[in-house]
């Protein structure tokens, strides 16, 4: 039995002599009346996403059982062109674009994370446009949500530093460091916070050089003589800026701790009947006059006669 081949299309074409089959020659005419057609359309891969193209496929088929065979069994000159047409020309419906979640705003105690949500529509193989949210008909996906709701562990909280002490020279600042809950509402024992991360509670500081020690004097004491010349004393100390005794004060500028003083003597008025005379026990009345001590009440009384008129 001879089998003939031909391209199948809406028009019936003459069928060329086939190549040898089953090892014998066949000289019978082709059975043109059995020719049929296969002209189905096959969509390409772009047709479902935006405006696409459908191409018409032409194949070589056996006329007896309509099975597809290799193209060399059909006359290449009689092969019709492969036609194509546009498909899915209507605009693609908008759809939601959902980005990845960004990092949570907090690692514990409840934070928020966000993501991009856009309403887009594809208008080409590599082109799209962004629409208002109302352009997408389906429910809008959430753009933010809570995250990391677990409680944070206790943490160290340091209070403000104290002033530097002492007021000058090298010293220290101090502060209080507490183990607190993450919301600072509770205070825990220090053992519940990691010791290796505890902030320092003391640091060195300096407010500049301290002033040098200086001589400090007290008030003058009472005169040693109740009448006439005597001496009076006072304390003189070398003190540091903190009030501590020091030996670093220069002796060249040390204030005196003793000075001469004079106490007024009680002067008893001499009556007209009383004789003005020198006291016998006083042998230095000439010296009193010589050194002009008669202006002093004590010597004037003791050397009344010598000082009279002077």
Phi and psi in degrees as GROMACS dihedral restraints (atoms count N, CA, C in turn):
[ dihedral_restraints ]
;  ai    aj    ak    al  type     phi  dphi    fc
    3     4     5     6     1   -93.2    20    10
    4     5     6     7     1   141.2    20    10
    6     7     8     9     1  -118.0    20    10
    7     8     9    10     1   130.7    20    10
    9    10    11    12     1  -113.9    20    10
   10    11    12    13     1   156.0    20    10
   12    13    14    15     1  -128.5    20    10
   13    14    15    16     1   158.0    20    10
   15    16    17    18     1  -171.3    20    10
   16    17    18    19     1   157.7    20    10
   18    19    20    21     1   -69.8    20    10
   19    20    21    22     1   138.9    20    10
   21    22    23    24     1  -103.5    20    10
   22    23    24    25     1   124.3    20    10
   24    25    26    27     1  -157.4    20    10
   25    26    27    28     1   173.5    20    10
   27    28    29    30     1   -58.3    20    10
   28    29    30    31     1   -29.5    20    10
   30    31    32    33     1   -97.6    20    10
   31    32    33    34     1   144.0    20    10
   33    34    35    36     1   -84.2    20    10
   34    35    36    37     1   124.3    20    10
   36    37    38    39     1  -107.1    20    10
   37    38    39    40     1   157.6    20    10
   39    40    41    42     1   -67.8    20    10
   40    41    42    43     1   144.3    20    10
   42    43    44    45     1  -101.6    20    10
   43    44    45    46     1   124.4    20    10
   45    46    47    48     1   -72.9    20    10
   46    47    48    49     1   162.5    20    10
   48    49    50    51     1   -63.0    20    10
   49    50    51    52     1   132.8    20    10
   51    52    53    54     1   -78.8    20    10
   52    53    54    55     1   163.1    20    10
   54    55    56    57     1   -69.2    20    10
   55    56    57    58     1   166.1    20    10
   57    58    59    60     1   -55.7    20    10
   58    59    60    61     1   140.6    20    10
   60    61    62    63     1  -131.9    20    10
   61    62    63    64     1   139.8    20    10
   63    64    65    66     1    56.9    20    10
   64    65    66    67     1    24.5    20    10
   66    67    68    69     1    79.5    20    10
   67    68    69    70     1    17.6    20    10
   69    70    71    72     1  -143.9    20    10
   70    71    72    73     1   160.9    20    10
   72    73    74    75     1   -87.3    20    10
   73    74    75    76     1   146.8    20    10
   75    76    77    78     1  -129.8    20    10
   76    77    78    79     1   119.6    20    10
   78    79    80    81     1  -106.7    20    10
   79    80    81    82     1    10.5    20    10
   81    82    83    84     1   -71.7    20    10
   82    83    84    85     1   155.5    20    10
   84    85    86    87     1   -73.5    20    10
   85    86    87    88     1   153.6    20    10
   87    88    89    90     1   -68.0    20    10
   88    89    90    91     1   148.2    20    10
   90    91    92    93     1   -86.4    20    10
   91    92    93    94     1    77.0    20    10
   93    94    95    96     1   -64.6    20    10
   94    95    96    97     1   -28.8    20    10
   96    97    98    99     1   -66.8    20    10
   97    98    99   100     1   -16.2    20    10
   99   100   101   102     1   -93.0    20    10
  100   101   102   103     1     3.3    20    10
  102   103   104   105     1   -67.4    20    10
  103   104   105   106     1   138.6    20    10
  105   106   107   108     1  -122.0    20    10
  106   107   108   109     1  -161.3    20    10
  108   109   110   111     1  -139.6    20    10
  109   110   111   112     1   151.4    20    10
  111   112   113   114     1  -138.0    20    10
  112   113   114   115     1   104.7    20    10
  114   115   116   117     1  -133.7    20    10
  115   116   117   118     1    43.9    20    10
  117   118   119   120     1   -76.3    20    10
  118   119   120   121     1   150.7    20    10
  120   121   122   123     1   -92.1    20    10
  121   122   123   124     1   142.8    20    10
  123   124   125   126     1  -127.4    20    10
  124   125   126   127     1   120.2    20    10
  126   127   128   129     1   -77.1    20    10
  127   128   129   130     1   144.4    20    10
  129   130   131   132     1   -82.6    20    10
  130   131   132   133     1   180.0    20    10
  132   133   134   135     1   -72.8    20    10
  133   134   135   136     1   -12.1    20    10
  135   136   137   138     1   -90.5    20    10
  136   137   138   139     1    -8.2    20    10
  138   139   140   141     1   -67.0    20    10
  139   140   141   142     1   -25.6    20    10
  141   142   143   144     1   -87.3    20    10
  142   143   144   145     1   -16.3    20    10
  144   145   146   147     1  -100.9    20    10
  145   146   147   148     1   -36.7    20    10
  147   148   149   150     1  -154.7    20    10
  148   149   150   151     1  -169.4    20    10
  150   151   152   153     1   -56.4    20    10
  151   152   153   154     1   119.9    20    10
  153   154   155   156     1  -120.6    20    10
  154   155   156   157     1  -168.7    20    10
  156   157   158   159     1  -132.6    20    10
  157   158   159   160     1   134.8    20    10
  159   160   161   162     1  -105.5    20    10
  160   161   162   163     1   132.2    20    10
  162   163   164   165     1  -111.1    20    10
  163   164   165   166     1   142.3    20    10
  165   166   167   168     1   -89.5    20    10
  166   167   168   169     1   126.4    20    10
  168   169   170   171     1  -101.0    20    10
  169   170   171   172     1   130.8    20    10
  171   172   173   174     1  -111.3    20    10
  172   173   174   175     1   126.1    20    10
  174   175   176   177     1  -125.1    20    10
  175   176   177   178     1   162.5    20    10
  177   178   179   180     1   -99.0    20    10
  178   179   180   181     1   124.1    20    10
  180   181   182   183     1  -125.0    20    10
  181   182   183   184     1   151.5    20    10
  183   184   185   186     1   -71.9    20    10
  184   185   186   187     1   142.2    20    10
  186   187   188   189     1   -81.0    20    10
  187   188   189   190     1   -21.3    20    10
  189   190   191   192     1   -82.8    20    10
  190   191   192   193     1   -42.3    20    10
  192   193   194   195     1  -121.4    20    10
  193   194   195   196     1     5.2    20    10
  195   196   197   198     1    64.8    20    10
  196   197   198   199     1    21.9    20    10
  198   199   200   201     1   -86.6    20    10
  199   200   201   202     1   151.3    20    10
  201   202   203   204     1   -81.7    20    10
  202   203   204   205     1   134.3    20    10
  204   205   206   207     1  -127.1    20    10
  205   206   207   208     1   176.3    20    10
  207   208   209   210     1   -64.8    20    10
  208   209   210   211     1   151.0    20    10
  210   211   212   213     1   -65.0    20    10
  211   212   213   214     1   -21.4    20    10
  213   214   215   216     1   -71.6    20    10
  214   215   216   217     1    -8.4    20    10
  216   217   218   219     1   -82.5    20    10
  217   218   219   220     1   -11.5    20    10
  219   220   221   222     1  -110.8    20    10
  220   221   222   223     1   157.2    20    10
  222   223   224   225     1   -72.7    20    10
  223   224   225   226     1   117.5    20    10
  225   226   227   228     1   -64.7    20    10
  226   227   228   229     1   -26.8    20    10
  228   229   230   231     1   -70.9    20    10
  229   230   231   232     1   -21.6    20    10
  231   232   233   234     1   -94.7    20    10
  232   233   234   235     1     2.0    20    10
  234   235   236   237     1   -73.0    20    10
  235   236   237   238     1   122.1    20    10
  237   238   239   240     1   -73.1    20    10
  238   239   240   241     1   159.5    20    10
  240   241   242   243     1   -69.9    20    10
  241   242   243   244     1   154.7    20    10
  243   244   245   246     1   -86.5    20    10
  244   245   246   247     1   115.5    20    10
  246   247   248   249     1   -85.2    20    10
  247   248   249   250     1   162.1    20    10
  249   250   251   252     1  -144.8    20    10
  250   251   252   253     1   158.0    20    10
  252   253   254   255     1  -149.1    20    10
  253   254   255   256     1   155.6    20    10
  255   256   257   258     1   -71.3    20    10
  256   257   258   259     1   151.0    20    10
  258   259   260   261     1  -145.4    20    10
  259   260   261   262     1   162.3    20    10
  261   262   263   264     1    49.5    20    10
  262   263   264   265     1    50.5    20    10
  264   265   266   267     1   -77.6    20    10
  265   266   267   268     1   -13.2    20    10
  267   268   269   270     1   -72.6    20    10
  268   269   270   271     1   149.0    20    10
  270   271   272   273     1   -58.7    20    10
  271   272   273   274     1   143.6    20    10
  273   274   275   276     1   -68.6    20    10
  274   275   276   277     1   143.2    20    10
  276   277   278   279     1   -70.1    20    10
  277   278   279   280     1   144.2    20    10
  279   280   281   282     1   -61.8    20    10
  280   281   282   283     1   152.8    20    10
  282   283   284   285     1  -145.8    20    10
  283   284   285   286     1   159.8    20    10
  285   286   287   288     1   -80.7    20    10
  286   287   288   289     1   133.5    20    10
  288   289   290   291     1  -101.4    20    10
  289   290   291   292     1   124.9    20    10
  291   292   293   294     1  -118.4    20    10
  292   293   294   295     1   118.0    20    10
  294   295   296   297     1   -82.7    20    10
  295   296   297   298     1   176.0    20    10
  297   298   299   300     1   -75.3    20    10
  298   299   300   301     1   152.4    20    10
  300   301   302   303     1   -66.7    20    10
  301   302   303   304     1   135.3    20    10
  303   304   305   306     1   -80.6    20    10
  304   305   306   307     1   171.7    20    10
  306   307   308   309     1   -65.6    20    10
  307   308   309   310     1   144.9    20    10
  309   310   311   312     1   -63.7    20    10
  310   311   312   313     1   143.9    20    10
  312   313   314   315     1   -69.0    20    10
  313   314   315   316     1   -20.1    20    10
  315   316   317   318     1  -138.9    20    10
  316   317   318   319     1   151.1    20    10
  318   319   320   321     1   -86.2    20    10
  319   320   321   322     1   -14.8    20    10
  321   322   323   324     1  -163.8    20    10
  322   323   324   325     1   173.9    20    10
  324   325   326   327     1    63.6    20    10
  325   326   327   328     1    24.1    20    10
  327   328   329   330     1    81.4    20    10
  328   329   330   331     1   110.8    20    10
  330   331   332   333     1  -126.3    20    10
  331   332   333   334     1  -167.2    20    10
  333   334   335   336     1  -132.8    20    10
  334   335   336   337     1   145.5    20    10
  336   337   338   339     1  -128.0    20    10
  337   338   339   340     1   150.2    20    10
  339   340   341   342     1  -128.4    20    10
  340   341   342   343     1   164.4    20    10
  342   343   344   345     1  -150.0    20    10
  343   344   345   346     1   160.4    20    10
  345   346   347   348     1   -81.9    20    10
  346   347   348   349     1   132.8    20    10
  348   349   350   351     1  -130.3    20    10
  349   350   351   352     1   117.0    20    10
  351   352   353   354     1  -128.7    20    10
  352   353   354   355     1   149.2    20    10
  354   355   356   357     1   -99.5    20    10
  355   356   357   358     1   113.5    20    10
  357   358   359   360     1  -125.9    20    10
  358   359   360   361     1   160.1    20    10
  360   361   362   363     1  -137.6    20    10
  361   362   363   364     1   130.6    20    10
  363   364   365   366     1   -78.6    20    10
  364   365   366   367     1   132.2    20    10
  366   367   368   369     1  -122.1    20    10
  367   368   369   370     1     9.2    20    10
  369   370   371   372     1  -178.5    20    10
  370   371   372   373     1   173.9    20    10
  372   373   374   375     1   -56.3    20    10
  373   374   375   376     1   -34.7    20    10
  375   376   377   378     1  -133.8    20    10
  376   377   378   379     1    27.9    20    10
  378   379   380   381     1  -136.1    20    10
  379   380   381   382     1   141.9    20    10
  381   382   383   384     1  -150.6    20    10
  382   383   384   385     1   161.7    20    10
  384   385   386   387     1  -126.9    20    10
  385   386   387   388     1   149.2    20    10
  387   388   389   390     1   -97.3    20    10
  388   389   390   391     1   130.4    20    10
  390   391   392   393     1  -110.3    20    10
  391   392   393   394     1   169.2    20    10
  393   394   395   396     1   -64.0    20    10
  394   395   396   397     1   157.8    20    10
  396   397   398   399     1   -57.4    20    10
  397   398   399   400     1   -29.5    20    10
  399   400   401   402     1   -68.7    20    10
  400   401   402   403     1   -14.8    20    10
  402   403   404   405     1   -70.0    20    10
  403   404   405   406     1   -25.2    20    10
  405   406   407   408     1   -93.4    20    10
  406   407   408   409     1   128.0    20    10
  408   409   410   411     1   -84.5    20    10
  409   410   411   412     1   -23.5    20    10
  411   412   413   414     1   -80.0    20    10
  412   413   414   415     1   169.1    20    10
  414   415   416   417     1   -62.2    20    10
  415   416   417   418     1   134.6    20    10
  417   418   419   420     1   -72.5    20    10
  418   419   420   421     1   126.6    20    10
  420   421   422   423     1   -66.1    20    10
  421   422   423   424     1   154.7    20    10
  423   424   425   426     1   -70.2    20    10
  424   425   426   427     1   144.9    20    10
  426   427   428   429     1  -102.3    20    10
  427   428   429   430     1   -17.9    20    10
  429   430   431   432     1  -147.5    20    10
  430   431   432   433     1   154.3    20    10
  432   433   434   435     1  -156.1    20    10
  433   434   435   436     1   156.5    20    10
  435   436   437   438     1   -66.4    20    10
  436   437   438   439     1   155.2    20    10
  438   439   440   441     1  -154.6    20    10
  439   440   441   442     1   160.2    20    10
  441   442   443   444     1    48.0    20    10
  442   443   444   445     1    59.1    20    10
  444   445   446   447     1   -82.4    20    10
  445   446   447   448     1    -2.2    20    10
  447   448   449   450     1   -69.8    20    10
  448   449   450   451     1   151.4    20    10
  450   451   452   453     1   -70.5    20    10
  451   452   453   454     1   144.7    20    10
  453   454   455   456     1   -78.6    20    10
  454   455   456   457     1   149.7    20    10
  456   457   458   459     1   -70.8    20    10
  457   458   459   460     1   161.9    20    10
  459   460   461   462     1   -56.8    20    10
  460   461   462   463     1   153.8    20    10
  462   463   464   465     1  -140.4    20    10
  463   464   465   466     1   157.1    20    10
  465   466   467   468     1   -77.1    20    10
  466   467   468   469     1   137.0    20    10
  468   469   470   471     1  -127.7    20    10
  469   470   471   472     1   120.6    20    10
  471   472   473   474     1  -100.3    20    10
  472   473   474   475     1   132.1    20    10
  474   475   476   477     1   -82.6    20    10
  475   476   477   478     1   179.6    20    10
  477   478   479   480     1   -69.2    20    10
  478   479   480   481     1   152.7    20    10
  480   481   482   483     1   -71.3    20    10
  481   482   483   484     1   147.1    20    10
  483   484   485   486     1   -77.9    20    10
  484   485   486   487     1   174.3    20    10
  486   487   488   489     1   -71.5    20    10
  487   488   489   490     1   156.9    20    10
  489   490   491   492     1   -71.2    20    10
  490   491   492   493     1   130.9    20    10
  492   493   494   495     1  -127.9    20    10
  493   494   495   496     1   136.5    20    10
  495   496   497   498     1   -73.2    20    10
  496   497   498   499     1  -178.0    20    10
  498   499   500   501     1   -71.6    20    10
  499   500   501   502     1   -13.9    20    10
  501   502   503   504     1  -149.3    20    10
  502   503   504   505     1   161.7    20    10
  504   505   506   507     1    75.2    20    10
  505   506   507   508     1  -178.2    20    10
  507   508   509   510     1   -65.4    20    10
  508   509   510   511     1   139.7    20    10
  510   511   512   513     1  -157.7    20    10
  511   512   513   514     1  -158.3    20    10
  513   514   515   516     1  -139.7    20    10
  514   515   516   517     1   151.5    20    10
  516   517   518   519     1  -109.9    20    10
  517   518   519   520     1   146.5    20    10
  519   520   521   522     1  -127.1    20    10
  520   521   522   523     1   155.1    20    10
  522   523   524   525     1  -153.0    20    10
  523   524   525   526     1   164.4    20    10
  525   526   527   528     1  -100.2    20    10
  526   527   528   529     1   134.0    20    10
  528   529   530   531     1  -120.4    20    10
  529   530   531   532     1   123.7    20    10
  531   532   533   534     1  -116.3    20    10
  532   533   534   535     1   153.0    20    10
  534   535   536   537     1   -95.7    20    10
  535   536   537   538     1   109.6    20    10
  537   538   539   540     1  -120.5    20    10
  538   539   540   541     1   160.0    20    10
  540   541   542   543     1   -69.6    20    10
  541   542   543   544     1   163.3    20    10
  543   544   545   546     1   -63.0    20    10
  544   545   546   547     1   -28.3    20    10
  546   547   548   549     1   -92.6    20    10
  547   548   549   550     1     6.8    20    10
  549   550   551   552     1    64.5    20    10
  550   551   552   553     1    14.3    20    10
  552   553   554   555     1   -87.0    20    10
  553   554   555   556     1   -19.3    20    10
  555   556   557   558     1  -128.6    20    10
  556   557   558   559     1   147.6    20    10
  558   559   560   561     1  -112.6    20    10
  559   560   561   562     1   128.8    20    10
  561   562   563   564     1  -110.0    20    10
  562   563   564   565     1   162.6    20    10
  564   565   566   567     1   -59.9    20    10
  565   566   567   568     1   148.4    20    10
  567   568   569   570     1   -58.8    20    10
  568   569   570   571     1   -26.2    20    10
  570   571   572   573     1   -66.0    20    10
  571   572   573   574     1   -19.2    20    10
  573   574   575   576     1   -83.7    20    10
  574   575   576   577     1    -6.6    20    10
  576   577   578   579     1  -108.4    20    10
  577   578   579   580     1   147.8    20    10
  579   580   581   582     1   -65.7    20    10
  580   581   582   583     1   124.2    20    10
  582   583   584   585     1   -64.6    20    10
  583   584   585   586     1   -33.5    20    10
  585   586   587   588     1   -68.4    20    10
  586   587   588   589     1   -19.9    20    10
  588   589   590   591     1  -105.5    20    10
  589   590   591   592     1    10.4    20    10
  591   592   593   594     1   -68.9    20    10
  592   593   594   595     1   129.4    20    10
  594   595   596   597     1   -67.3    20    10
  595   596   597   598     1   155.3    20    10
  597   598   599   600     1   -67.9    20    10
  598   599   600   601     1   147.8    20    10
  600   601   602   603     1  -103.1    20    10
  601   602   603   604     1    -5.9    20    10
  603   604   605   606     1  -147.6    20    10
  604   605   606   607     1   136.5    20    10
  606   607   608   609     1  -136.4    20    10
  607   608   609   610     1   154.4    20    10
  609   610   611   612     1   -75.5    20    10
  610   611   612   613     1   152.2    20    10
  612   613   614   615     1  -155.0    20    10
  613   614   615   616     1   168.8    20    10
  615   616   617   618     1  -156.0    20    10
  616   617   618   619     1   135.6    20    10
  618   619   620   621     1  -106.9    20    10
  619   620   621   622     1    22.9    20    10
  621   622   623   624     1   100.0    20    10
  622   623   624   625     1   175.1    20    10
  624   625   626   627     1   -68.6    20    10
  625   626   627   628     1   143.8    20    10
  627   628   629   630     1   -80.8    20    10
  628   629   630   631     1   150.4    20    10
  630   631   632   633     1   -65.6    20    10
  631   632   633   634     1   149.7    20    10
  633   634   635   636     1   -70.7    20    10
  634   635   636   637     1   163.0    20    10
  636   637   638   639     1   -61.6    20    10
  637   638   639   640     1   155.0    20    10
  639   640   641   642     1  -142.0    20    10
  640   641   642   643     1   159.0    20    10
  642   643   644   645     1   -76.8    20    10
  643   644   645   646     1   132.8    20    10
  645   646   647   648     1  -123.2    20    10
  646   647   648   649     1   125.4    20    10
  648   649   650   651     1  -106.2    20    10
  649   650   651   652     1   149.2    20    10
  651   652   653   654     1   -95.2    20    10
  652   653   654   655     1  -176.0    20    10
  654   655   656   657     1   -76.2    20    10
  655   656   657   658     1   152.2    20    10
  657   658   659   660     1   -67.2    20    10
  658   659   660   661     1   140.5    20    10
  660   661   662   663     1   -83.0    20    10
  661   662   663   664     1  -175.7    20    10
  663   664   665   666     1   -72.3    20    10
  664   665   666   667     1   147.0    20    10
  666   667   668   669     1   -64.5    20    10
  667   668   669   670     1   138.9    20    10
  669   670   671   672     1   -69.9    20    10
  670   671   672   673     1   -23.9    20    10
  672   673   674   675     1  -101.1    20    10
  673   674   675   676     1   130.9    20    10
  675   676   677   678     1   -77.9    20    10
  676   677   678   679     1   -18.2    20    10
  678   679   680   681     1  -148.3    20    10
  679   680   681   682     1   123.1    20    10
  681   682   683   684     1    90.1    20    10
  682   683   684   685     1  -154.5    20    10
  684   685   686   687     1   -77.6    20    10
  685   686   687   688     1   145.6    20    10
  687   688   689   690     1  -160.5    20    10
  688   689   690   691     1  -159.7    20    10
  690   691   692   693     1  -132.1    20    10
  691   692   693   694     1   150.5    20    10
  693   694   695   696     1  -134.4    20    10
  694   695   696   697     1   148.6    20    10
  696   697   698   699     1  -118.8    20    10
  697   698   699   700     1   161.3    20    10
  699   700   701   702     1  -151.3    20    10
  700   701   702   703     1   160.1    20    10
  702   703   704   705     1   -85.1    20    10
  703   704   705   706     1   141.3    20    10
  705   706   707   708     1  -131.5    20    10
  706   707   708   709     1   117.2    20    10
  708   709   710   711     1  -125.1    20    10
  709   710   711   712     1   148.9    20    10
  711   712   713   714     1   -99.5    20    10
  712   713   714   715     1   113.4    20    10
  714   715   716   717     1  -122.7    20    10
  715   716   717   718     1   144.7    20    10
  717   718   719   720     1   -78.6    20    10
  718   719   720   721     1   176.6    20    10
  720   721   722   723     1   -65.3    20    10
  721   722   723   724     1   -18.8    20    10
  723   724   725   726     1   -91.6    20    10
  724   725   726   727     1    -1.5    20    10
  726   727   728   729     1    90.4    20    10
  727   728   729   730     1     6.2    20    10
  729   730   731   732     1   -86.0    20    10
  730   731   732   733     1   147.3    20    10
  732   733   734   735     1   -62.8    20    10
  733   734   735   736     1   140.2    20    10
  735   736   737   738     1  -139.3    20    10
  736   737   738   739     1   157.8    20    10
  738   739   740   741     1  -115.3    20    10
  739   740   741   742     1    18.6    20    10
  741   742   743   744     1  -100.9    20    10
  742   743   744   745     1     9.5    20    10
  744   745   746   747     1   -80.4    20    10
  745   746   747   748     1   138.8    20    10
  747   748   749   750     1   -69.9    20    10
  748   749   750   751     1   130.5    20    10
  750   751   752   753     1   -67.9    20    10
  751   752   753   754     1   -23.3    20    10
  753   754   755   756     1   -66.2    20    10
  754   755   756   757     1   -21.9    20    10
  756   757   758   759     1  -113.2    20    10
  757   758   759   760     1    16.6    20    10
  759   760   761   762     1   -69.6    20    10
  760   761   762   763     1   129.7    20    10
  762   763   764   765     1   -69.6    20    10
  763   764   765   766     1   153.5    20    10
  765   766   767   768     1   -69.7    20    10
  766   767   768   769     1   146.7    20    10
  768   769   770   771     1  -103.1    20    10
  769   770   771   772     1    -0.5    20    10
  771   772   773   774     1  -145.5    20    10
  772   773   774   775     1   144.6    20    10
  774   775   776   777     1  -148.1    20    10
  775   776   777   778     1   160.2    20    10
  777   778   779   780     1   -76.5    20    10
  778   779   780   781     1   147.8    20    10
  780   781   782   783     1  -141.2    20    10
  781   782   783   784     1   164.8    20    10
  783   784   785   786     1  -138.6    20    10
  784   785   786   787     1   128.9    20    10
  786   787   788   789     1  -103.0    20    10
  787   788   789   790     1   137.6    20    10
  789   790   791   792     1   -70.4    20    10
  790   791   792   793     1   135.5    20    10
  792   793   794   795     1   -92.3    20    10
  793   794   795   796     1   148.5    20    10
  795   796   797   798     1   -69.3    20    10
  796   797   798   799     1   122.8    20    10
  798   799   800   801     1   -99.7    20    10
  799   800   801   802     1   122.5    20    10
  801   802   803   804     1   -98.2    20    10
  802   803   804   805     1   121.5    20    10
  804   805   806   807     1   -58.7    20    10
  805   806   807   808     1   138.2    20    10
  807   808   809   810     1   -92.2    20    10
  808   809   810   811     1   123.1    20    10
  810   811   812   813     1   -72.3    20    10
  811   812   813   814     1   160.8    20    10
  813   814   815   816     1   -64.7    20    10
  814   815   816   817     1   -26.1    20    10
  816   817   818   819     1   -82.5    20    10
  817   818   819   820     1   -19.6    20    10
  819   820   821   822     1   -82.9    20    10
  820   821   822   823     1   135.1    20    10
  822   823   824   825     1   -78.3    20    10
  823   824   825   826     1   134.1    20    10
  825   826   827   828     1   -83.8    20    10
  826   827   828   829     1   116.7    20    10
  828   829   830   831     1  -148.1    20    10
  829   830   831   832     1   162.1    20    10
  831   832   833   834     1   -78.8    20    10
  832   833   834   835     1   143.7    20    10
  834   835   836   837     1   -69.3    20    10
  835   836   837   838     1   132.0    20    10
  837   838   839   840     1   -59.8    20    10
  838   839   840   841     1   -32.3    20    10
  840   841   842   843     1   -72.6    20    10
  841   842   843   844     1   -16.0    20    10
  843   844   845   846     1   -93.5    20    10
  844   845   846   847     1   115.0    20    10
  846   847   848   849     1  -102.5    20    10
  847   848   849   850     1     0.7    20    10
  849   850   851   852     1  -107.8    20    10
  850   851   852   853     1    18.4    20    10
  852   853   854   855     1   -58.4    20    10
  853   854   855   856     1   -37.6    20    10
  855   856   857   858     1   -61.1    20    10
  856   857   858   859     1   -34.3    20    10
  858   859   860   861     1   -69.7    20    10
  859   860   861   862     1   -34.8    20    10
  861   862   863   864     1   -60.6    20    10
  862   863   864   865     1   -43.0    20    10
  864   865   866   867     1   -68.1    20    10
  865   866   867   868     1   -40.7    20    10
  867   868   869   870     1   -63.4    20    10
  868   869   870   871     1   -41.8    20    10
  870   871   872   873     1   -92.8    20    10
  871   872   873   874     1    12.5    20    10
  873   874   875   876     1    59.1    20    10
  874   875   876   877     1    45.4    20    10
  876   877   878   879     1   -94.0    20    10
  877   878   879   880     1     3.1    20    10
  879   880   881   882     1   -66.5    20    10
  880   881   882   883     1   -17.3    20    10
  882   883   884   885     1   -74.5    20    10
  883   884   885   886     1   -11.0    20    10
  885   886   887   888     1   -93.5    20    10
  886   887   888   889     1   137.6    20    10
  888   889   890   891     1   -60.3    20    10
  889   890   891   892     1   -40.9    20    10
  891   892   893   894     1   -62.5    20    10
  892   893   894   895     1   -51.4    20    10
  894   895   896   897     1   -69.7    20    10
  895   896   897   898     1   -32.1    20    10
  897   898   899   900     1   -64.6    20    10
  898   899   900   901     1   -35.5    20    10
  900   901   902   903     1   -74.9    20    10
  901   902   903   904     1   -41.5    20    10
  903   904   905   906     1   -71.6    20    10
  904   905   906   907     1   -30.6    20    10
  906   907   908   909     1  -121.7    20    10
  907   908   909   910     1    55.3    20    10
  909   910   911   912     1   -60.4    20    10
  910   911   912   913     1   -47.2    20    10
  912   913   914   915     1   -67.5    20    10
  913   914   915   916     1   -42.3    20    10
  915   916   917   918     1   -65.6    20    10
  916   917   918   919     1   -38.5    20    10
  918   919   920   921     1   -87.1    20    10
  919   920   921   922     1    -4.9    20    10
  921   922   923   924     1   -64.4    20    10
  922   923   924   925     1   129.5    20    10
  924   925   926   927     1    86.5    20    10
  925   926   927   928     1    -0.1    20    10
